[in-house]
Amino acid sequence: MTIETTPTTEQRTSVVTATLTSAFDECYRRFSDRPAVIGEDGERLTYAELGNRARRLAGGLAELGMGAGDRAIVLLQNRPECFVIDHALAAGGFVRVALSYRLHAREIAQIAADCDPVVAFVDAEREVEFAAAAAEAGLSMTIVAVDAPRTEIALRFDALLESAEIEPPHVVPEDLAWLPYTSGTTGEPKGVMLSHRSVLACARNLMVALDRIESDDVVLHVAPLTHLSGYLSVPYTLGGAAHLCAAKFEPVAALTAIAEHRVTVLPAVPTMLNMLLPHLESGSWNTDTLHTVLYGGSAIAPERLRRLVNCLGEVFVQGYGLTEVPFPLASLSKHEHRFDPDAPVPARLASAGRVIPFVEVRLVTPDGDIAAEGEEGEIQARGDTTMLGYWNRPAATADVLLADGWAATGDIGRFEDGFLHIVDRKKDMIVSGGFNVFPAEIEAAISALEGVAEVAVIGVPDPRWGEAVKAVVVVREGFDVAEGDIDAVCLERIASYKRPRSVEFVGELPKTGSGKIQRHVLRSRHWAGQERRIGG
């Protein structure tokens, strides 16, 4: 089945012929006196001040030797400087490489070696660790510490703001703007090349899905700006909203901020909403100003979603997409979250919603045919948000970018009554707490233990995290390996959120005739009876 909702070229001209550079410049002029960014300490920047700081920071980066197309790593928790940096990179025609703050230093160094950044923005907490990992890998770049005085290994962020404003560069929509990294099934991180056109087209699609963006909106960013919140920040910036930054998510702190700052918009991953639910059901919090909660990354159990709607009303919007074809490809709107409290939970609440305008989606069976209504097939998408390709990986690019502009997602879905249901994943990726986790890199870490003969890592249902990481381990004869040993080796090598939450020791792993481990067999007993076999 193919859903086609792409409008004419003329209908998308006003957005996708712009660049982030020109679009942000217009925001500084149009909303000059309105608050743009608010810090946890109450610090505020107007749009005019944001633009001024961004252009000065871009000038400072140019003085350090950055030129158009050069990369800058951003390794920060949510804070006002994130917006200044993002806008400075756009102002200079530089490329944003925003990384998860929770990545292990070795993982960050691996990415840095791949993208060859000129500059890296870090905070005091990770400055020394990052510098050591970069030096060990033989990397040379300028490190800028955003919250510390100048040290032997880092420049002071504020010093760069004393530079002269950069001269506007020549930037075109096809130029590279963002380079987010995603891991492949081999465990090697891949840079996803998103152009100015891609990022702004994503913003346009979000505007369609959200249906309400106003200049007096206040957006609370508790989800990482490197992921969901970063994408959502662009359309709300184009609409003149204020962005409230929170470094970490904590339910009581988030609800307090919603009440005190009269927050209207909350981007969140399902794990956060699950953690908020008991507090919301207590009835002790004022959330009257909240009119939009955008969630994505994994599913929310329909019954839990019903409870959330009971607490907050029809404020929820779900978005589905992926790094290579940024969300939303499909969206479940606010009114589609409506239900009769006396009736069974509607099936659409378990779906990713309807395909949005400006996007085409088709489902392709293993035989290469277009799937019929209710039949499962690989989700393939076509639209102007699609990546340019993987950084320095033409073979991997060819596997995803197909003929005639179609992109393979690796997800399996089916259409029912126009709603797209995500039911499985061709790849073995696990989505835990909104973060993508790939088995191969965890298996490589665990295999470093001499006593491990074989290991398979899978995702299993978890009411809090959507999916939890589980390791199934075969121990070598004559060795004694405990769960604590596995946890310790993972702690040394990978990010904490990738560590297995459970370990099972078995005598052997199920395999194909050619000797390949059958992860789907290991997963099947955990997901039996689940409507959605990923993300739960």
C-alpha positions in Angstrom: 0.0 0.0 0.0 1.3 3.5 -0.9 0.1 6.7 0.8 0.8 9.7 -1.4 0.2 13.2 0.1 3.1 15.2 -1.5 1.9 18.6 -2.6 3.1 20.5 -5.6 6.6 22.1 -5.8 5.0 25.5 -5.5 3.4 24.6 -2.2 6.8 24.0 -0.5 8.8 26.7 -2.2 8.6 29.3 0.6 10.3 27.0 3.1 12.7 24.7 1.3 14.4 27.4 -0.8 15.5 29.1 2.4 18.5 28.2 4.6 18.8 28.0 8.4 21.1 31.1 8.0 18.5 33.2 6.3 15.5 31.8 8.3 17.1 32.6 11.7 18.1 36.1 10.5 14.5 36.8 9.8 13.5 35.6 13.3 16.0 38.0 14.9 14.4 40.9 13.1 10.8 39.8 13.4 10.8 38.8 17.1 13.7 41.0 18.2 12.3 42.0 21.6 10.6 38.7 22.5 12.3 36.2 24.8 14.1 33.5 22.8 16.0 31.4 25.4 15.5 31.0 29.2 18.0 29.2 31.4 17.3 27.3 34.6 18.9 30.1 36.5 16.5 32.6 35.0 18.9 34.0 32.4 17.0 35.3 29.4 18.1 36.2 25.8 15.8 38.0 23.4 15.8 37.1 19.7 17.9 40.2 19.0 20.4 39.2 21.7 20.5 35.6 20.4 21.3 36.8 16.9 24.0 39.1 18.1 25.7 36.5 20.2 25.4 33.9 17.4 27.0 36.1 14.8 29.8 37.1 17.2 30.5 33.4 18.1 30.5 32.6 14.4 33.1 35.3 14.0 35.2 33.9 16.7 35.0 30.4 15.2 36.1 31.9 11.8 39.1 33.4 13.6 39.9 29.9 14.9 40.1 28.8 11.3 36.6 27.4 10.7 35.3 27.7 7.2 32.0 27.0 5.5 31.3 23.2 5.7 33.7 22.6 8.6 32.3 20.5 11.5 31.9 21.4 15.2 31.0 18.9 17.8 28.5 19.9 20.5 28.6 17.8 23.6 26.4 19.6 26.1 23.4 19.1 28.3 20.4 21.4 27.6 21.4 25.0 28.4 21.1 28.4 26.7 24.5 28.2 25.1 23.2 25.3 23.0 21.0 27.7 21.1 23.8 30.3 20.8 26.0 27.6 19.4 23.4 26.1 17.0 22.6 29.6 15.6 26.3 30.5 15.3 27.0 27.4 13.3 24.1 28.3 11.0 25.3 31.9 10.8 28.8 30.8 9.7 27.7 28.0 7.3 29.3 25.5 9.6 28.1 22.0 10.3 26.5 21.0 13.6 27.6 17.6 15.0 25.4 17.3 18.1 26.2 14.2 20.2 24.4 12.5 23.1 25.8 13.8 26.4 25.6 10.2 27.6 28.0 8.7 25.1 31.2 7.2 26.4 34.4 9.1 25.7 35.7 6.4 23.4 32.5 6.5 21.4 32.9 10.3 21.1 36.5 10.0 20.0 35.4 7.4 17.3 32.9 9.9 15.9 35.4 12.7 16.0 37.9 10.7 14.1 35.2 10.1 11.5 34.0 13.6 11.0 37.3 15.5 11.6 35.9 18.5 13.6 37.7 21.8 13.9 36.0 22.7 17.2 34.3 20.8 20.0 32.0 22.5 22.6 32.0 20.8 25.9 31.2 21.7 29.5 33.5 21.6 32.6 32.2 18.2 33.6 33.4 16.4 30.5 36.2 18.7 29.4 39.2 16.7 30.7 37.7 13.3 29.8 37.0 14.5 26.2 40.4 16.0 25.8 42.1 12.8 27.0 40.1 10.6 24.7 40.8 12.9 21.7 44.5 12.9 22.5 44.6 9.2 22.8 43.0 8.9 19.4 45.5 11.3 17.9 42.9 14.0 17.1 43.6 17.7 16.8 40.9 20.2 17.4 40.1 23.3 19.4 38.1 22.5 22.6 35.8 25.3 23.9 34.6 25.0 27.5 31.2 26.8 27.9 31.2 27.1 31.7 34.8 27.2 32.8 37.7 29.7 32.6 40.4 29.2 30.0 42.5 26.1 30.9 45.5 24.5 29.3 43.3 22.3 27.2 40.3 24.5 26.4 39.3 28.0 25.3 36.8 30.1 27.2 33.4 30.3 25.5 32.8 33.9 26.6 36.1 35.0 25.0 34.8 33.9 21.5 31.7 36.1 22.1 34.0 39.2 22.1 34.8 38.7 18.4 33.5 40.8 15.6 30.3 39.6 13.9 30.9 37.2 11.0 30.3 38.4 7.4 27.2 36.6 6.1 28.4 33.5 4.1 27.0 32.2 0.9 24.9 29.3 1.9 22.5 27.4 -0.4 19.7 25.0 0.7 21.6 21.9 -0.5 24.6 22.7 1.8 25.3 20.4 4.7 23.8 21.8 8.0 23.6 19.0 10.5 25.5 15.8 10.9 23.8 13.7 13.6 25.3 10.3 14.2 23.5 7.0 14.3 25.0 3.5 14.8 24.6 0.8 12.3 24.0 -2.9 12.9 27.8 -3.3 12.8 28.0 -1.0 15.7 30.0 1.6 13.8 28.5 5.1 14.1 27.4 6.7 10.8 27.1 10.4 10.2 23.7 11.3 8.6 24.1 14.3 6.3 21.1 16.7 6.6 21.1 19.8 4.4 19.6 23.1 5.2 16.7 22.1 3.0 16.2 18.8 5.0 16.2 20.6 8.4 13.8 23.3 7.3 11.5 20.8 5.5 11.5 18.8 8.8 10.4 22.0 10.6 7.7 22.6 8.0 6.4 19.0 8.5 6.4 19.5 12.3 4.3 22.7 11.8 1.8 20.7 9.9 1.7 17.9 12.5 1.5 20.3 15.5 -1.2 22.5 14.0 -0.5 25.3 16.5 2.7 27.3 17.0 2.4 30.8 18.4 4.9 33.5 19.4 3.8 33.4 23.0 4.5 29.7 23.3 6.9 28.6 26.0 8.7 25.3 25.1 10.2 23.2 28.0 13.2 21.3 26.7 13.8 18.4 29.0 14.3 16.0 26.1 17.9 16.3 24.8 18.5 19.1 22.3 20.7 16.7 20.5 17.7 14.6 19.7 13.9 15.2 19.8 14.0 18.7 21.3 16.7 19.8 18.8 14.4 19.1 15.8 11.4 20.7 17.5 13.3 23.8 18.4 13.5 24.9 14.8 9.8 25.3 14.0 9.1 27.0 17.3 12.1 29.4 16.7 10.6 30.2 13.3 7.3 31.0 15.2 9.0 33.2 17.8 8.5 31.0 20.8 10.6 31.1 24.0 12.8 28.0 24.8 13.2 27.0 28.4 16.2 24.8 28.9 16.5 22.1 31.6 19.8 20.1 31.8 18.2 17.0 33.2 14.8 15.5 33.4 13.2 15.0 36.8 9.4 14.8 37.1 8.8 17.1 40.0 11.2 19.7 38.6 9.6 19.5 35.2 6.1 19.9 36.6 7.3 22.9 38.8 8.8 24.5 35.7 5.5 24.0 33.7 3.6 25.8 36.5 6.0 28.6 37.2 6.9 29.5 33.6 3.4 28.8 32.1 4.8 26.3 29.7 2.7 25.5 26.7 4.7 22.9 24.8 6.5 19.8 26.1 8.6 17.6 23.8 9.1 14.2 25.6 10.1 10.6 25.0 7.6 8.0 26.4 9.9 7.2 29.3 9.5 10.7 30.6 5.7 10.6 30.2 5.6 7.3 32.1 7.6 8.9 34.9 5.3 11.9 35.0 2.1 9.9 35.1 1.9 9.1 38.8 2.5 12.7 39.7 -0.1 13.9 37.2 -2.6 11.4 38.6 -2.1 12.8 42.1 -3.9 15.9 40.9 -1.4 18.2 42.7 0.0 20.0 39.7 -1.2 22.9 37.6 -0.7 22.1 33.9 -3.5 24.3 32.6 -1.2 26.2 30.2 0.1 23.0 28.5 -1.6 22.7 25.0 0.9 20.4 23.2 2.9 17.4 24.2 4.9 15.9 21.4 6.3 12.4 21.9 8.2 10.0 19.7 11.0 7.5 19.7 9.0 4.5 20.9 5.4 3.5 21.6 3.4 4.2 24.7 1.2 1.3 25.8 -2.4 2.3 24.8 -3.8 1.9 28.3 -1.1 4.1 29.7 -1.7 6.7 27.0 -5.4 6.7 27.9 -4.4 7.6 31.5 -2.2 10.4 30.3 -5.0 11.8 28.2 -7.3 11.6 31.2 -4.8 13.8 33.1 -3.9 16.3 30.5 -6.6 16.2 27.9 -6.2 16.3 24.1 -2.8 17.8 24.0 -0.8 14.8 22.7 0.8 14.6 19.2 2.9 11.6 18.2 5.6 11.8 15.5 7.3 8.9 13.7 10.5 9.1 11.7 14.2 8.3 11.9 17.5 10.1 11.6 17.9 9.4 7.9 14.4 10.6 7.1 13.6 12.9 10.1 10.3 12.8 11.7 7.5 13.2 11.3 6.7 10.9 8.4 3.5 10.1 10.2 1.7 11.8 13.0 -1.1 10.9 15.4 -2.9 14.3 16.0 -4.5 15.6 19.1 -8.0 14.8 18.0 -6.9 11.3 17.1 -6.0 10.8 20.7 -9.7 11.3 21.6 -11.5 8.3 22.9 -14.7 7.2 24.6 -13.8 6.3 28.3 -16.5 3.7 28.3 -15.3 1.9 25.2 -12.2 -0.2 24.5 -9.0 1.6 23.7 -9.1 2.4 20.0 -6.5 0.6 17.8 -5.2 3.8 16.4 -3.6 4.7 19.8 -1.2 1.9 19.2 -0.3 3.3 15.7 2.2 6.0 14.6 -0.7 7.9 13.1 -1.4 9.0 9.5 1.2 9.9 6.9 1.5 13.7 6.8 1.4 16.0 3.8 4.7 16.5 1.9 5.6 12.8 2.5 5.0 9.6 0.6 5.1 6.2 2.3 4.9 2.8 0.8 5.1 -0.7 2.4 7.2 -3.2 0.4 7.0 -7.0 1.0 10.0 -9.3 1.0 9.1 -10.2 -2.6 9.3 -6.5 -3.7 5.5 -6.1 -4.0 3.5 -3.2 -2.5 1.8 -4.5 0.6 -2.0 -4.6 0.7 -4.2 -3.1 3.4 -3.4 -5.0 6.6 -0.3 -6.7 5.1 3.1 -6.1 6.6 6.0 -4.7 4.6 9.1 -2.6 5.0 8.3 1.1 5.4 9.9 3.2 2.6 9.5 6.9 2.5 10.1 9.7 0.0 10.2 13.5 0.7 12.4 16.5 1.0 13.6 15.8 4.5 15.6 12.8 3.4 19.3 12.8 4.1 21.9 13.5 1.5 23.6 10.2 2.5 26.0 8.9 5.1 29.2 10.7 5.8 32.1 8.9 3.9 30.0 5.8 3.5 28.8 5.4 -0.1 28.1 1.7 0.3 25.9 2.2 3.3 24.2 5.1 1.6 23.3 2.9 -1.4 21.6 0.4 0.9 19.2 3.1 2.2 18.7 5.6 -0.6 16.9 3.7 -3.4 15.8 4.6 -6.9 13.4 7.5 -7.5 14.0 9.2 -4.2 12.8 6.4 -2.0 14.5 5.7 1.3 14.4 2.3 3.2 13.7 2.7 6.9 14.4 -0.8 8.0 11.1 -0.8 10.0 8.2 -3.1 9.3 4.7 -1.7 9.3 1.1 -2.2 8.1 -1.7 0.2 7.3 -5.1 -0.2 9.0 -7.8 2.3 8.1 -5.2 4.8 7.0 -3.1 4.5 10.2 0.5 3.3 10.0 1.3 0.7 12.6 5.0 0.0 13.4 5.2 -3.7 14.2 8.8 -4.8 13.9 12.3 -3.8 12.9 14.4 -5.3 10.1 17.4 -4.1 11.9 18.2 -5.2 15.5 18.2 -1.7 16.9 16.7 -1.3 20.4 14.9 1.9 21.4 15.4 2.3 25.2 14.2 5.5 26.9 14.2 7.3 23.5 17.8 6.4 22.8 18.9 4.1 19.9 20.9 1.1 21.1 22.6 -1.3 18.7 23.3 -4.9 19.8 26.6 -5.2 18.0 28.5 -2.6 20.0 27.3 -4.1 23.3 28.1 -7.6 22.2 31.6 -6.4 21.3 32.1 -5.0 24.8 30.8 -8.2 26.5 32.9 -10.4 24.2 36.0 -8.7 25.6 35.6 -11.0 28.6 37.7 -14.0 28.2 35.1 -16.3 29.7 32.4 -15.3 27.2 32.0 -17.8 24.3 29.0 -16.1 22.6 26.5 -13.3 23.3 23.4 -12.0 21.8 21.8 -8.7 22.8 18.1 -8.1 22.4 15.4 -5.6 23.4 12.6 -6.8 25.7 9.4 -5.0 26.8 9.8 -2.6 29.7 6.9 -0.5 31.1 9.3 2.4 31.9 11.9 2.4 29.1 9.8 1.0 26.2 12.5 -1.6 25.6 15.2 -2.7 28.0 18.5 -4.2 26.9 19.0 -7.8 27.7 22.2 -9.9 27.1 21.9 -13.7 26.5 25.3 -15.2 27.2 27.1 -18.5 26.6 30.0 -19.0 29.0 33.1 -20.9 27.9 33.7 -24.2 29.5 35.9 -23.9 32.6 35.2 -20.2 33.2 33.0 -18.5 35.7 31.3 -15.3 34.5 28.8 -13.4 36.7 26.3 -10.7 35.8 28.6 -8.2 37.7 31.5 -9.0 35.4 29.4 -8.2 32.4 28.2 -4.9 33.9 31.7 -3.9 34.8 33.1 -4.5 31.3 30.2 -2.6 29.7 30.8 0.3 32.2 34.4 0.6 30.9 33.5 0.6 27.2 30.0 1.9 26.4 27.5 4.6 27.5 25.6 3.7 30.7 22.2 3.6 29.0 23.4 0.9 26.7 24.4 -1.5 29.5 22.2 -4.6 29.8 19.5 -4.3 32.5 19.3 -8.1 32.6 21.5 -11.0 31.8 20.5 -14.6 31.0 23.1 -17.4 30.9 22.3 -20.2 28.4 24.0 -23.3 27.1 23.7 -22.3 23.4 22.1 -19.7 21.2 19.6 -20.4 18.4 21.2 -20.2 15.0 20.4 -20.5 11.3 21.9 -23.3 9.1 24.7 -20.9 8.2 25.5 -20.3 11.8 24.0 -16.8 12.3 22.4 -16.1 15.6 18.6 -15.8 15.4 17.9 -12.9 17.7 14.2 -12.9 16.6 13.9 -16.4 18.3 15.3 -15.0 21.5 13.0 -12.0 21.3 9.8 -13.9 20.4 9.0 -15.3 23.9 9.4 -11.8 25.4 7.1 -10.1 22.9 4.4 -12.8 22.6 1.0 -11.1 22.8 2.4 -7.6 22.3 0.6 -5.7 19.5 3.7 -3.7 18.8 6.9 -5.8 18.7 9.2 -2.9 19.2 9.2 0.0 21.5 6.3 -1.2 23.7 
